[in-house]
């Protein structure tokens, strides 16, 4: 059986309920904390039901950070949760969970799903990609392109690149959108 644990820091904005708005690309421009809490609760219920159906053990934590609901699923070492922690599986489950949230709220969801530390592992992989790209720049390349990735991963890359003192831009459209790194 799964346990749902909610981590929430109350604020003055809690009492203000504003509708979720969307920008031109259909992404959430702003969401009230109450809306993010609702997204998190809906997502946690969806994931909990999925885990129960698949007979997979996991504890669910709900958090809100940077205008997004974050859902983390963790379990003891050696459990069957690792079956769901592959990056492609996490991405697919995240999209299914977003659809479940959108179906109930009527608004676009930007929630982030992490299973068994998969997000931290992916961030480490992205840091390695950035380091390799920077090495190419230091060897004389004028720019270094990274593979296409999601907007969330591109945001992580932009942050890593900035920390390293370089500049990055996103190029391309749709599934081909990728990050290009140049010297500052």
C-alpha positions in Angstrom: 0.0 0.0 0.0 1.2 3.5 -0.8 1.4 6.4 1.7 0.7 9.9 0.5 2.6 12.6 2.3 2.0 16.3 1.6 4.7 18.9 2.1 3.2 22.4 1.9 4.3 25.7 3.2 1.3 28.0 3.8 1.5 31.6 2.5 -0.6 34.7 2.3 -1.4 33.8 -1.3 -3.1 30.7 -0.1 -6.4 32.5 0.4 -6.3 34.0 -3.1 -7.6 31.6 -5.7 -6.9 32.8 -9.3 -7.6 30.7 -12.4 -4.8 29.0 -14.2 -3.9 31.1 -17.3 -2.1 29.8 -20.3 0.4 31.5 -22.7 0.5 31.2 -26.5 2.1 27.7 -26.4 -0.6 26.5 -24.0 1.8 26.4 -21.0 0.8 27.6 -17.6 1.7 31.2 -17.1 0.7 31.4 -13.5 -1.0 29.3 -11.0 -2.2 30.0 -7.5 -0.8 27.8 -4.7 -4.3 26.3 -4.2 -4.4 25.3 -7.9 -0.9 23.7 -7.6 -2.1 21.9 -4.4 -5.1 20.5 -6.3 -2.9 19.4 -9.2 -0.6 17.6 -6.7 -3.5 15.9 -5.0 -5.0 14.7 -8.3 -1.6 13.5 -9.6 -0.9 11.7 -6.3 -4.2 9.9 -6.4 -3.6 8.9 -10.0 -0.1 7.6 -9.3 -1.3 5.9 -6.1 -4.0 4.0 -8.1 -1.5 3.1 -10.8 1.0 1.7 -8.2 -1.8 -0.3 -6.5 -3.0 -1.8 -9.8 0.6 -2.8 -10.7 1.3 -4.0 -7.1 4.3 -1.7 -6.8 5.4 -0.3 -3.5 6.1 3.4 -3.2 5.7 6.4 -1.0 4.3 9.6 -2.6 5.5 13.1 -1.7 3.8 16.2 -3.0 5.6 19.5 -3.1 5.2 22.8 -5.0 8.3 24.6 -6.4 8.8 27.2 -9.0 5.2 27.4 -10.0 4.9 23.6 -10.5 3.6 20.7 -8.6 6.3 18.1 -7.9 5.3 14.5 -7.3 8.1 12.2 -6.0 7.7 8.4 -5.6 10.3 6.6 -3.5 10.7 3.2 -1.9 13.2 1.2 0.0 16.2 -0.3 -1.9 15.4 -3.6 -3.6 11.7 -2.9 -4.2 10.0 -3.2 -7.5 9.7 0.6 -7.9 12.9 0.5 -10.0 10.8 -1.0 -12.8 9.3 2.5 -13.3 12.4 4.6 -12.9 13.8 4.5 -16.4 13.8 8.0 -18.0 11.5 7.0 -20.9 9.0 5.4 -18.5 9.1 8.4 -16.1 8.4 10.7 -19.1 5.5 8.6 -20.3 4.0 8.3 -16.8 4.4 12.1 -16.3 2.5 12.8 -19.5 -0.3 10.3 -18.5 -0.4 12.0 -15.1 -0.6 15.4 -16.6 -3.5 14.3 -18.8 -5.3 12.9 -15.8 -4.8 16.3 -14.0 -5.9 18.2 -17.1 -9.0 16.0 -17.5 -10.1 17.0 -13.9 -9.0 20.6 -13.9 -9.6 21.7 -17.5 -6.2 23.5 -17.5 -2.7 22.7 -18.7 -0.5 21.0 -16.1 3.3 21.5 -15.8 3.7 19.0 -13.0 7.0 17.1 -12.6 7.1 13.5 -11.7 10.2 11.9 -10.1 10.4 8.2 -9.6 13.1 6.7 -7.4 15.4 9.7 -7.9 15.2 9.6 -11.7 15.2 13.4 -11.9 18.5 13.7 -10.0 20.1 11.0 -12.1 18.9 12.8 -15.3 20.3 16.2 -14.0 23.7 14.5 -13.5 23.5 13.2 -17.1 22.7 16.6 -18.4 25.6 18.1 -16.4 27.9 15.6 -18.1 26.5 16.5 -21.5 27.1 20.2 -20.8 30.7 19.5 -19.6 31.4 17.6 -22.9 30.0 20.5 -24.9 32.1 23.0 -23.0 35.2 20.9 -23.6 34.4 21.1 -27.4 34.2 24.9 -27.1 37.5 25.0 -25.2 39.0 23.0 -28.0 38.0 25.7 -30.5 34.4 25.1 -31.6 32.4 28.2 -32.0 29.3 26.5 -30.6 28.2 23.1 -29.3 24.7 21.6 -29.8 23.0 19.2 -27.4 20.4 16.6 -28.4 16.7 17.6 -28.5 15.1 17.4 -25.1 12.0 18.6 -23.2 11.5 22.2 -22.1 12.1 21.1 -18.5 15.4 19.5 -19.4 16.4 22.5 -21.5 15.7 24.8 -18.5 18.0 22.6 -16.4 20.7 22.8 -19.1 20.4 26.6 -19.3 20.9 26.8 -15.5 23.9 24.4 -15.7 25.5 26.4 -18.6 25.0 29.7 -16.8 26.6 28.3 -13.6 29.6 27.3 -15.8 29.9 30.9 -17.2 28.7 30.1 -20.7 25.7 31.2 -22.8 22.9 28.9 -24.1 20.0 29.3 -26.5 17.2 27.0 -27.5 16.8 26.4 -31.3 14.5 24.4 -33.4 10.8 23.6 -33.1 8.7 20.9 -31.5 10.5 17.6 -30.9 13.6 19.0 -32.6 14.1 21.9 -30.1 17.5 21.7 -28.6 20.1 23.7 -26.8 23.2 25.4 -28.3 26.0 26.5 -26.1 28.5 29.3 -26.9 31.2 31.1 -25.1 30.1 34.2 -23.0 
